[in-house]
Every structure is written in structure tokens, then in C-alpha cells.
Amino acid sequence: MFDDGNLVSCAGLVPVLALAERAGLSELISDKVAINTTAVKSAGVNPAGKLTSIIAGMTAGADCIDDLDVIRSGGMRLLFEQVYAPATLGQFLREFTHGHGLQLASAARAHLVNLVGVSGLLPGIGSRAYVDIDSLLRPVFGHAKQGAGFGHTKIAGKQVLRKGVSPLAATISTEHGGAGGGRDPAARREDRVR
């Protein structure tokens, strides 16, 4: 149990959440996400604080509701305000509908645009940008995995049909910076082939 009030288990969250707030995360969530009708009255209150707690927990490695307690361990409450218990966050998430998911996706898209503006990660984005989109197939196991389907892939040079999820990975770069070191996708592809 990590309960020393003078120690912080995930100090790396401080700069990550500071950047997220500089890019307006809480304001975007407050503007775009509204949970008006709930089964439990208090469940839909303060979606910005609750979603920020969930994002912080996931950034610290939480992959289930109980793991969100990582943001309440040790001295973490001294660093952040509006730190919620996992039970409260779970109750909040149970109120989510497909429409709320779309509202959150809208806030995430706007936040991504804001992040580029405040971080300066993509200098020259106004003149030319390179976008590289790759399809992946990641295997899943079990019969009830949501979103899983069968897709074609190569294993040991042979085409096989495999059950999995197929996320798209996108990389953006510019001539002056970004994930590809500012080089065009064709040149990076040639390096991977060599």
C-alpha cells in the first residue's frame, strides 16, 4: 500500500496535466460534455473534473476502474484538485451513452488542435504536413471481446485470417519537425526497407 503523504508515486503527471490544462482540456470538456439525465443525481456533476481524473489515471497506467485509485495514493492529492474515488468515477462512467462518447470525442479533437498550438511540436504545419496512416492488426483472445473481428495478416510470410482489432496509427510530421524528423514519408519508408 502506498500511503506516505509526503511521497508522490506518479510525479510525471504534473507536466502532462499542466500541458493539457494549458491547451484547455477542462474548458473543452465543460463546453462539450453534458450529462443532464442520470440514474443517480450526483453522477453527472462536474464532468470536467471526473474525466480529467480518469485521463490522469489512465496516463499513470490504470486500465480498469479500481486502478484509478493511483491518483489518490500518497501525496498525489496535494498536487491535484478534484481527485475522485474510483467508485465515483465508475458511477460517472456508467451514465455514459453513445452520445456522451461523441461529445467527448469532439472535445478530444479540439484538444489535439490546441495541443499543437501550445506545444510548438509541429513547426511549419501551416505550409506543409505529411500524414502517414498505417493499419494494424492486434490479436485478441476470448469470444466476447468487443470490436474484434477477423482480418488478413502475414505471419512468417504466409497469409492467414486472424481474430483481432484493427486500429489505425497516424503520424504527422512537417519539413521542420515532428515524428518523422521532418522528412517526407517516402524517405522514412525507404529507411525502414533498408
C-alpha positions, 0 to 999 in steps of 0.5 A, a space after each residue: 500500500 502506498 500511503 506516505 503523504 509526503 511521497 508522490 508515486 506518479 510525479 510525471 503527471 504534473 507536466 502532462 496535466 499542466 500541458 493539457 490544462 494549458 491547451 484547455 482540456 477542462 474548458 473543452 470538456 465543460 463546453 462539450 460534455 453534458 450529462 443532464 439525465 442520470 440514474 443517480 443525481 450526483 453522477 453527472 456533476 462536474 464532468 470536467 473534473 471526473 474525466 480529467 481524473 480518469 485521463 490522469 489515471 489512465 496516463 499513470 497506467 490504470 486500465 480498469 476502474 479500481 486502478 484509478 485509485 493511483 491518483 489518490 495514493 500518497 501525496 498525489 492529492 496535494 498536487 491535484 484538485 478534484 481527485 475522485 474515488 474510483 467508485 465515483 468515477 465508475 458511477 460517472 462512467 456508467 451514465 455514459 451513452 453513445 452520445 456522451 462518447 461523441 461529445 467527448 470525442 469532439 472535445 478530444 479533437 479540439 484538444 489535439 488542435 490546441 495541443 499543437 498550438 501550445 506545444 510548438 511540436 509541429 513547426 511549419 504545419 501551416 505550409 506543409 504536413 505529411 500524414 502517414 496512416 498505417 493499419 494494424 492488426 492486434 490479436 485478441 483472445 476470448 469470444 466476447 471481446 468487443 470490436 474484434 473481428 477477423 482480418 488478413 495478416 502475414 505471419 512468417 510470410 504466409 497469409 492467414 485470417 486472424 481474430 483481432 482489432 484493427 486500429 489505425 496509427 497516424 503520424 504527422 510530421 512537417 519539413 521542420 519537425 515532428 515524428 518523422 524528423 521532418 522528412 517526407 514519408 517516402 524517405 522514412 519508408 525507404 529507411 525502414 526497407 533498408 
